[in-house]
Amino acid sequence: MHVNFKGIYLVIVLIFFIAFYFVIIPYYQKWRLQAKTNQTYLNLKDSPLPWKVLGYSEKNNPIYGLSVGSGQDTVIIFGAFHGDEQVGFHLALQLADTLYKNPQLAKSLVLLVPVVNPDGMLAGTRVNANGVDLNRNFPTEDWSPVYSKKRYYPGIEPASEKETQLVIQLINQYKPDRIISIHSDLRMNNFNGPAEELAETIAKYNGYPVKGDVGYATPGSFGTFAGLEMGIPVITLELPAVGIEKAWQQNFKALLAAINFKVQAVNIHNAE
């Protein structure tokens, strides 16, 4: 019996490279992002930017906010409703730093909340400390206790979670003219409420498709609550599966366009 050792060796090498590329590298990148995210969040209390504690999570981790810019309109930008979607957290932080140093870029008052779900983010999980998907926990007409997967658990009742309650409080307090909620990895400008034109404006800069539906049911979602039922233009900015810098390159001007939508224009083409 002849054994083709060379062939076996090549197969083993191929399997190794496939595992390295599709398993080891992604795992390492995820580990690095998690470590960077946790450290960045923990350092916010010592940031030179005047972050304020807006409220606390279920595990009493602070939920920070920063107000920048000025104008007739008010815009709220939320990051990390889901704790495992961490690039949005960093994107919101980078935008906060840029607008704080260059307030003339924002022709609206902007409230930046980089992480809604700090418990989940620190743990690297989609859900909060109670295992609740915050994007299924809002008091909408379609809220339901029924869920198909554990990661979509909507909580024991609508708005049962501290994080959800804080988001509702902020909307009632700031009465925003539009809201951007940053998620990943679906790569789209998803709109709810009267926000299709806003989504199309954002798409001119980031190139993501404009969609009024993510393709599956989301009972109790923030977009339904604030967009469809409260009538506020809401964009769920779904980032693709890219790193922090790529997300920034693709979305900085798009976010400026959203902030300054139908407001006296700032020259975003020349913005740095």
N, C-alpha and C positions, 0 to 999 in steps of 0.2 A: 504494500500500500504506500503510495507516494503522498507525502504531506507537503503542501505548498506553504512553507514557512514565510516566504516573502509576501505572499498574499495575505496571510494571517497578520503579519506585522503591519502591513499597510492599512488593513481594516482597523487594527487597534489604534494606530496613529490617527486615522480619520475620526474614530469615535472620541479620542482624547480631544482633538481640536474642536469637534462639534460641541462636546461638553464644556470645554473651556470658553467657547464663544457664546453659547446660548445659556449656560448655567453659571459658571464661575464668574465671568465678567459682570453679568447683570446683578448677581448677588453682591459682588464687591462694590459696585456702583450704588446699589441700594443701601448697603451698610455705610458707605461714606456719606451719602446724602442724609441718612438718619442721624449720624453723629454730628454732622454740620448743623442740621436743623435743630437738634436738641440744644447744642451749645449756643447757637444764635438766639434761640428763644430765651434761654436762661440769662443771656447777657442783656436782654432788652431793658431790664430794670436799671442798668448802668449806662444806657445809651446816651450819647450827647443830644439826641433828639428828645423832645418833651413828650414822650409817650405817657398816656394816662391810663389808669386801670378803670375800665368801663364796668367790669363785673367779674364774676368768678365762675369757674366750671364746676361740675359735680364733685371733683376732687380738690376744689378750692385753688386751682391754678388761675392766675390772673389772665383776663382777656383784655388785651391792650388796644388802644385807639389813638390815632393822631389826626388832628384837623389841620389842613393846609389850604392855602389859596383863599380867594374871596370872590364874591359875585352874587348875582341874584339867584342862581340855581344852586341846589345842593345835590351832591353825588355821594353815595356810599359805595365803597369797594370792599367786599368781603373775600377773605382767603381761607382755605382749609376748613370747610365744613366737614370734610372727610380727612381724617388724620393721616392717611396713607397717600394723600395727594399733596405732597410737600413743596413741589416746585412753585405752586401758587402762593404759598407763604413767602417764599423768597422774592417772587416777582412783586408782591405787594410791598415788601420791605424796601426793595430797590426803588420802586416808584415813590415811596414815602421819602426816602433820602433825597432823591432827585428834586421832588417838588418842594421839600423843605429848604433846600439850598437855592432853588430857582422858583420862588413862589409866583413869579410873573407868568409862568407857563400855564397855570391853572386859572381860568376865568370863571371858575365856580368854586364854592366851598366844598372841599373834599374831605370826607371822613374815611380814613383807611383803618380797617380792622383785619390785620394780616392772618389771624388764626381764630376761628370761631370755636374750634374743637381742640384745645391744647392737650387735654388728656389723651385723646386718640393720637394726636401728632407725636407726643412724647413716647407713646407706646408703639407707634408705627401701625396703628389699626384704623380702619375706616370708621368704626363706631366710637362712641364716647365711652366713659368709664362704666356706664350702665349697660353697655352693649347695644345702645340705640343708634340707629342711622338718623342723624339730625335732619337729613334731607327727606325724611318720611315722617317727621314728628310735628309738622306745622298744622294748625287747626283749620284745615280746608274742608270743603264740602265733600271731597272724595277721600278724606282720611279713612283708613280701615285698619283694624287690628290684625288682619290677615296678611301674611307675608310668605313669599316663596322661598327665600333663602335667609339664613341667619344674619347675613350682612345687611339685610333690608329691614331688620326688626324695627317697627315704628314706635315702640314704647307702649306703656300701659294705657296711655290716653294722649290725645293731642296736646302739644306744648307741655309735656310732662318734665322736660329737661331744662335745667338752668340756662344752658347755652341757647336753646330755642327761645326761652322767655326773654333773654337779653336782646336777641336780634329783634324780636317784636317790639320791645321797649325802645330800641334805637330808632326803628322806623317811625314809631309814634312820636318820638322826641324830635327827630331831625326832619321829618316829613320830606324825604328825598324826592327830587324830580326824576331821578333814574338811579338804578342800582346795577352794579357789576359784581357777579359772584364767580370767583375763579375756581375751576375744577380741572380735572384731567382724567383720561387720556383720549377723549373722543374726537378731538380736533374739529371743532365747529363753533360758530357763534349762534348759540341757541337762544331764542327770544321768547318771552312770555309777556302778555299784555300788549300795550301799544308801543312795541319796540322794534318792529321789523325794519323801519327806516334807520334806526340807530344801529341795528345789527349789520345792515348793508354798508353803513358808513365805516364801521369797525373793519368789515371785511376788505375794504379798499386798502387797508394798511397791513393786515396780517394774512390775508389771502385764504382764510378758512371759509368753508361753506356756511351759508346762512340757513338755519333750519328752525322751524317752529315746533319740532317734535324730535326727541332724542331716539325714538324708535321702540320704546317700551314704556309700560305704565309706571308712573311715579306718584302714587297717591300720597298726599301729605307733603308734597315738595314745597320748597321755598318759592320756586318760580310760580307755581299755581297760587300760593298764598298771596305773595306780594304783587305778582304780575297780573294774573287772571282775575283774582278776587278783589284786590285793592286798587287795581288799575294803574299801578306804577310800572313804567317801562323797565323791564328786568332782562338783563343779558347774563346767561350762564356761559362764561368764556371757558370753553373746554379746550385746554391745551393739548397738543400732541405729546407723544412720549419722547420728550426732549429734555435736555439739561437746563439748568438755571439761565446760563448766558444765552443759549439759543432762544429760550422762551422770552427773554428780555429783548433780544434783537427783533423778534417777530412781533412783539406786542407793545413796546414802549409808545410808538406813535399811534397805534390803535387805541391804547388807553387814553392818551391825550385827546384823541378825536372824540372819544366817549365823554370825557370830562367836559370838553368845550363844545359839545354838540349843540347846534343852534344858538351858540353864544358868540359874541364878537370874536372872530377867529384869531388864534395865535399861529404863527408860522411854524407848524409842526414839521415841515420838510427840513427846516434848518435847525431844529431842536437837537441838542446833543444829549 
